[in-house]
Amino acid sequence: MTVLLETRALKKHFGGVQVINGIDFQIDAGEIRCVIGPNGAGKSTFFKLITGEHRPSEGSVHFLGQDMSHVLPHERIRMGMSIKFQIPGVFPDLSVRQHLQLSLHRAKDDRPGSIEELLQRFLLEQEEHVLARNLSHGKKQWLEIAMAVSLRPKLLFLDEPVAGMSIEETHATGELIKRLSASGLTMMVVEHDMTFVKQIATRVTVLHGGRLLADGPLEEILARDDVAEVYLGKKS
């Protein structure tokens, strides 16, 4: 397996507060890796360290074998990372088609049919000329994922992609993500919705107290007593 992303002894503190404490972590090509954990586990900070919004206090982040610890976020994107944040960042007065035109222009993708391919792939054909302000929450999320994928990344980061979605939208998003995975895209997903995690994950990482508590196939992780205690609120 090709290792796409790796963190080594990664630490982050803010003042005297240690938020991330020595995380060793890696993602192989082809995975859908879900990162889970209770509130305050350090998921958001870990995500921001990987994507470049924060710089590590100690340790390092490597992408495709290259140390990215002090590389700026836009440079990481140029090197093959793409990010979909939790809150949709669409432009309310632009149509779905205009959003895709902008993202494809950024990706220097002028292939005929590229927009139509994205519209079909992300279930947005009926909304092609609809302004973003008039989209449902779920379809705004799909539009943002489409824009992130249009950059043709090697690794796509999704931060709580189904937050605020209906049950139907959540399931449809899971099927969409599995189709992206089948096409060869590697993904890291930070998520709270365990039904969604069970739908998509090939491997799960559990954070707790800024440390890596568990890492492995979903079935093995959910069977662990320590995970049940800290994440699911159960004791053996």
C-alpha positions in Angstrom: 0.0 0.0 0.0 1.1 3.6 -0.7 1.1 5.8 2.3 -0.5 9.1 1.3 -0.5 10.9 4.7 1.4 10.4 7.9 1.8 12.2 11.1 4.8 11.5 13.4 4.7 12.3 17.2 2.4 15.2 16.3 1.7 17.7 19.2 -0.1 21.0 19.5 -0.4 23.2 22.5 -2.1 26.5 23.0 -0.4 28.3 25.9 -0.1 25.7 28.6 -2.9 23.5 27.2 -1.8 20.3 25.3 -4.5 19.7 22.7 -2.8 17.1 20.6 -0.3 14.8 22.3 2.0 12.7 20.3 -0.2 11.2 17.5 1.3 8.8 15.0 -1.1 8.2 12.2 -1.2 7.2 8.5 -3.6 6.9 5.7 -3.0 4.5 2.8 -4.1 5.1 -0.8 -7.7 4.0 -1.4 -9.0 4.3 2.2 -12.1 6.0 3.5 -10.7 6.8 6.9 -13.1 8.1 9.5 -11.8 10.0 12.5 -14.2 9.9 15.5 -14.1 10.8 19.2 -16.1 12.6 21.9 -16.3 16.3 22.1 -13.0 17.8 23.1 -11.1 14.8 21.8 -8.9 17.0 19.6 -10.5 16.1 16.2 -10.8 19.6 14.9 -7.3 20.6 15.9 -5.9 17.4 14.4 -7.7 18.2 11.2 -6.4 21.7 11.1 -2.8 20.5 11.7 -3.1 18.2 8.7 -4.7 20.8 6.4 -2.3 23.6 7.4 -4.5 25.9 9.4 -2.4 25.2 12.5 1.3 24.5 12.7 2.5 21.7 15.0 4.2 22.5 18.3 6.2 19.3 17.8 6.3 16.4 15.4 5.5 16.5 11.7 3.0 16.0 8.9 4.0 14.2 5.7 2.1 14.0 2.4 3.4 11.7 -0.3 6.6 11.3 1.6 7.2 15.1 1.9 7.3 17.0 5.2 4.4 19.4 5.0 4.5 20.7 8.6 5.2 24.3 7.6 3.7 24.3 4.1 0.8 26.8 3.7 -2.7 25.5 3.1 -3.0 26.8 -0.5 0.3 25.0 -1.3 -1.0 21.8 0.2 -4.0 22.1 -2.1 -1.8 22.6 -5.1 0.1 19.4 -4.1 -3.0 17.3 -4.1 -5.1 17.9 -0.9 -8.6 19.2 -1.1 -10.9 20.2 1.8 -14.6 20.3 2.4 -15.4 22.2 5.6 -18.4 21.6 7.8 -20.2 24.8 7.1 -20.9 25.3 3.4 -18.9 28.2 1.9 -20.9 28.7 -1.3 -21.8 32.0 -2.8 -25.5 32.6 -2.4 -26.0 34.6 -5.6 -24.2 32.2 -7.9 -25.8 29.2 -9.6 -24.7 25.7 -9.2 -23.2 25.8 -12.7 -21.3 29.0 -12.0 -19.8 27.4 -8.8 -18.6 24.5 -10.9 -17.2 26.8 -13.6 -15.2 28.6 -11.0 -13.8 25.5 -9.4 -12.9 23.9 -12.8 -11.2 27.2 -13.9 -9.1 27.0 -10.7 -8.2 23.4 -11.6 -7.4 24.5 -15.1 -9.8 21.8 -16.4 -11.3 22.9 -19.7 -12.4 19.4 -20.9 -15.7 19.4 -22.7 -18.4 18.0 -20.5 -16.6 18.4 -17.2 -19.5 20.4 -15.7 -22.1 18.0 -16.9 -20.1 15.1 -15.4 -20.0 16.8 -12.0 -23.7 17.7 -12.1 -24.5 14.0 -12.8 -22.0 12.6 -10.4 -23.2 14.7 -7.5 -27.0 14.5 -8.2 -27.3 18.2 -9.1 -28.6 18.0 -12.7 -32.0 19.4 -11.7 -30.3 22.3 -9.8 -27.9 23.4 -12.6 -29.3 26.9 -12.8 -30.5 27.3 -9.2 -28.9 29.9 -7.0 -27.0 28.4 -4.1 -29.2 30.4 -1.6 -32.1 28.3 -2.8 -30.5 24.9 -2.4 -31.3 22.6 0.5 -28.6 22.2 3.1 -27.8 18.7 1.8 -27.4 19.9 -1.8 -25.2 22.8 -0.7 -22.9 20.2 0.9 -22.9 18.1 -2.3 -22.0 21.2 -4.3 -19.1 21.9 -2.1 -17.9 18.3 -2.3 -18.2 18.5 -6.1 -16.1 21.7 -6.1 -13.5 20.0 -3.9 -13.4 16.9 -6.2 -13.1 19.1 -9.3 -9.6 19.9 -8.2 -8.7 16.3 -8.8 -7.1 15.7 -5.4 -5.2 12.7 -4.3 -6.6 13.1 -0.8 -10.0 14.7 0.1 -10.8 15.9 3.6 -14.4 16.1 4.7 -15.2 17.8 8.0 -18.6 16.5 9.3 -20.1 16.3 5.8 -23.6 15.2 7.0 -24.0 17.6 9.9 -27.6 19.0 9.7 -28.7 16.6 6.9 -31.9 14.6 6.9 -31.7 10.8 7.2 -32.3 10.5 3.5 -29.6 13.1 2.6 -27.2 11.4 4.9 -27.6 8.0 3.3 -27.4 9.5 -0.2 -24.2 11.3 0.8 -22.7 8.0 2.1 -23.5 6.3 -1.2 -21.9 9.3 -3.1 -18.8 8.9 -1.0 -18.6 5.2 -1.7 -18.8 5.9 -5.4 -16.0 8.4 -5.1 -13.9 5.8 -3.3 -14.6 3.2 -6.0 -13.2 5.7 -8.5 -9.9 5.7 -6.6 -10.2 8.7 -4.4 -8.7 8.5 -0.9 -10.7 10.3 1.9 -10.3 11.3 5.5 -13.7 12.1 7.2 -14.1 13.7 10.6 -17.6 12.7 11.7 -19.9 12.3 14.8 -22.8 10.4 13.1 -22.0 6.7 13.8 -24.7 5.4 11.4 -22.9 7.3 8.6 -19.5 6.1 9.8 -20.7 2.5 9.6 -22.0 3.1 6.1 -18.7 4.4 4.6 -15.6 3.6 6.7 -12.9 1.2 5.6 -10.9 2.1 8.7 -11.6 4.1 11.8 -9.3 6.2 14.1 -10.6 7.1 17.6 -9.1 10.2 19.3 -9.6 10.8 23.1 -7.9 13.5 25.2 -5.7 14.6 22.3 -4.3 11.1 21.9 -4.9 8.2 19.5 -6.9 5.7 21.4 -7.7 3.2 18.8 -7.1 2.6 15.1 -8.3 -0.3 12.8 -11.2 -1.9 11.0 -14.6 -0.6 12.1 -15.9 -3.9 13.5 -12.8 -4.3 15.7 -12.9 -0.7 16.9 -16.6 -0.9 17.9 -16.0 -4.1 19.8 -13.3 -2.5 22.1 -14.4 -1.8 25.7 -12.2 1.3 26.0 -13.9 2.8 22.8 -17.3 2.0 24.1 -16.6 3.7 27.4 -15.1 6.9 26.1 -17.0 7.4 22.9 -20.3 5.5 23.3 -20.7 6.2 27.0 -20.8 2.5 28.0 -18.8 0.5 30.5 -18.0 -3.2 30.3 
